[in-house]
Amino acid sequence: MTRAVFLDYGSVAVDGDLDPARLCAVLPGLVIHEATPEPEVDARIAGAAVVLCNKARLTRARIAANRELKLIALTATGTNNVDLEAAREHGVAVCNITDYCTASVVQHVFAVLLALTHRLREYDRALKAGGWERADGERLPAYPVRELAGRTLGVVGYGTLGRGVARIAAAFGMRVLVAARAGAAPEPGRLALPQLLPAVDVLSLHCPITPATRGLIGARELALMKPDAVLINTARGGLVDAAALAAALRAGRLGGAAIDVLEEEPPVHGSPLLAPDLGNLIVTPHTAWAAREARQRAIDELAENAAAFLRGERRHRVV
């Protein structure tokens, strides 16, 4: 029987709301840990041929020290918690999962966009504070509401997620512009970022973090955007200069922002985006992907990757 361990099942499942039956059928005897503190990772992976994880770090030293290790299977698309070069050198396969959370992320993008453009939080707070009772019924709303129809959405990262957002934007009657890939050759129908930014009312980020995209949206880029534009980042925290974004929001140089990802997660050292005076900002703890259906698909895809590996097949292999 293949010895297998899941280091951080609790980072995917919430209070046992997922069904791991398919995964356990593929890997009989799988040891599932809700969480694994960093000092305990070495002991828990010792002697395991298959290690399943979401966020736990599989370093070069850990990979080199475990000669029985044959497969690292991730419940995520990103692989930054695994030393891929070390895995390659030691003949350890690495699999990720893709396209499991598209519906959830797209839904999140429009949830926060509508909350910002319809000023849902402001009106909710005003109503609960008695603002409606005290207001003159003939007076215009204090917080201007905007329609999405006729507005322009800019998409940075036109893969599955970016295309999904673009499809829903079109249903709202929005015009869609696509940014050229950072550091890549020009492509027909795509705009360089400095051309795209002044034209959009909403900018949604869906690209990976690479040397070419780190700090992609900084003070210079924010200054190119319309003062009432909205920035949404559900991709990676390092794409956006947090201090520059906070300064732009505080100065009224941007209409609003919704940030689901931070440079440091969790933000144990704080973040400029957690300041209490940024009322036109929605910050969520990396939950855009986390609809229950998406998390169940993640576990089922993990099972399919492990089964394929045991059959000698390549499926979602990054190494």
Secondary structure by P-SEA (a helix, b strand, c coil): cbbbbbcccccccccccccaaaaaaaccbbbbbccccccccccccccccbbbbccccccaaaaaacccccbbbbccccccccaaaaaaaabbbbbbcccccaaaaaaaaaaaaaaaaaaaaaaaaaaaacccccccccccccbbbbbcccbbbbbccccaaaaaaaaaaaaabbbbbbbcccccccccccccaaaaaaaccbbbbbccccccccccccaaaaaaccccbbbbbcccccccaaaaaaaaaaaccccccccccccccccccccccccccccccccccccccccaaaaaaaaaaaaaaaaaaaacccccccc
